Amino acid sequence: MTATRGSPPVDMDRMRLKDILPTVREAQGVGRLVAMQRLRYYLAAQNMLVVCDEVKTITDPKDLNLIIGAGAPGHIYYAVLAQKAYLAGVV
């Protein structure tokens, strides 16, 4: 018996955070788990500075919560917190 593997990841040059977040928001059931895994992969594999710059452009707090829920590592987590503070008017 052979194990079936999923399709290879999308090319990282074409994938953007703003493209992944609506997919995660709109997905339901198992599709949401797959979309969340794609977000986790993006956060782990993409250049940290690129992701931090993308986080600065997000204006929806729900999207920021999704990034934290996906397990944003280190500096990305703090970039999300800084953006949440900016949106709340704290900074």
MOBEL-V337894 format. One record per helix or strand of 3 or more residues. SS is the DSSP state (A for helix, B for strand). FROM is the first residue (numbers start at 0). LEN is the number of residues. If there is no record, write none. Layout:
ss:SS from:FROM len:LEN
ss:SS from:FROM len:LEN
This chain:
ss:A from:16 len:10
ss:A from:29 len:16
ss:A from:47 len:8
ss:A from:60 len:9
ss:A from:73 len:15
